[in-house]
């Protein structure tokens, strides 16, 4: 993540298994760049994977498959708590 991206982001969605650098590593590399909530979206579903993502700085962890309505509800809940968007 670049500082430019993080300045305007209201919410960041990361896939744990992105090509190149995985989402957890990217999240670890970017502390302090954003106050935006970070949500992991992934097919990795073990408890250890969830704990790894949250320990890296993630605010939520959605296991695939999930519905768009659930994703929207979780994003809105995080934005509402941070007073960034839909309430």
Protein Blocks (a to p, Z undefined) as FASTA:
>chain_A
ZZklmmmpmbdcddfkbghiafklmmmmmghkaccdcddddfblcfklmmmmmmnopabd
cdddddfklmmmmmmmmmmmnopacZZ
